[in-house]
Amino acid sequence: MARKTKYDLNTFRTLLSEGKTKPDIMQAMDIKNHPTFNNLMLKLMDADKKYYHVQDGKTSATVKQTIVKIGKRSTLTLSAKNMSAGSFKPGDAFVVKFTKNKITLTAV
């Protein structure tokens, strides 16, 4: 038997059906953490025998900017940690374009 929760599943269901985002629902219901939100989603889906989809919010796929410096031997080194944002691997080839204050690498 499922444990009792202090959150109202009817309110949760209403907010989901209105198309609210995850951060909006968490704020409206005073949910403090994501595991609690996820548990409520599971309880609601189990109770209704229905799948609910919720928007994650205003997060966008941002690319983290990394600062690298030209070394003593005029080399520019990109570490594996720097390259982890893409699907690059050792041995990949790139076309290099130099413009004013800009270097562009394009995978071949």
C-alpha positions in Angstrom: 0.0 0.0 0.0 1.3 3.5 -0.9 2.4 5.8 1.8 0.3 8.9 2.6 1.7 12.1 1.2 1.1 15.7 2.4 0.7 16.8 -1.3 -2.7 16.8 -2.9 -2.7 14.6 -6.0 -5.8 16.4 -7.4 -4.0 19.7 -7.4 -1.0 18.0 -8.9 -3.1 16.5 -11.7 -4.8 19.9 -12.4 -1.4 21.7 -12.7 -0.2 19.0 -15.1 -3.3 19.1 -17.2 -2.9 22.9 -17.5 0.5 22.4 -19.1 2.5 23.9 -16.2 6.3 23.3 -16.2 8.1 21.3 -13.6 9.6 24.4 -11.8 6.1 26.1 -11.8 4.4 23.0 -10.3 7.2 22.7 -7.7 6.7 26.3 -6.7 2.9 26.2 -6.7 2.9 23.1 -4.4 5.9 24.1 -2.3 7.8 21.0 -3.4 11.4 21.4 -2.2 13.3 18.8 -4.3 13.1 16.8 -7.5 12.9 13.3 -6.0 9.7 14.3 -4.2 8.3 15.7 -7.5 9.2 12.4 -9.3 7.6 10.3 -6.6 4.4 12.3 -6.9 4.5 11.8 -10.7 4.8 8.0 -10.1 2.0 8.0 -7.6 -0.3 9.9 -9.9 0.5 7.7 -12.9 -0.1 4.6 -10.8 -3.4 6.0 -9.4 -4.7 7.1 -12.9 -3.1 4.3 -14.9 -2.1 7.0 -17.3 1.2 8.5 -18.5 1.7 12.2 -17.8 4.3 14.3 -19.6 5.6 17.4 -17.9 7.8 20.2 -19.4 11.2 20.5 -17.7 11.0 24.3 -17.7 13.0 27.1 -19.2 16.3 25.2 -19.3 17.9 25.4 -22.7 20.8 23.5 -24.1 23.6 25.9 -23.4 27.1 25.2 -24.3 29.5 25.8 -21.5 32.3 28.2 -22.6 35.8 27.1 -21.9 38.8 29.3 -21.8 42.0 27.9 -23.3 45.3 29.6 -23.8 47.9 29.4 -26.5 50.9 27.6 -25.0 54.6 28.5 -25.0 55.2 26.7 -28.3 52.3 28.4 -30.0 50.0 25.4 -29.5 46.4 25.4 -28.6 45.4 22.3 -26.6 41.9 21.1 -26.1 41.7 18.4 -23.4 39.3 15.5 -23.3 37.4 17.4 -20.7 37.0 20.3 -23.0 35.8 18.1 -25.9 33.3 16.1 -23.8 30.5 18.5 -24.8 30.7 17.1 -28.3 30.9 13.6 -29.7 34.5 14.1 -30.7 37.2 11.4 -30.2 40.9 11.1 -30.7 41.9 11.1 -34.4 39.0 13.3 -35.6 40.0 15.8 -38.3 38.9 19.4 -38.4 38.9 22.3 -40.9 40.4 25.4 -39.3 39.3 28.9 -40.3 41.0 32.0 -39.0 39.1 35.3 -39.0 39.6 38.5 -37.0 39.8 37.4 -33.3 38.2 34.1 -34.1 39.2 30.5 -34.7 36.6 28.1 -36.1 36.9 24.3 -36.0 34.6 22.3 -38.2 34.6 18.5 -38.1 35.4 16.9 -41.4 
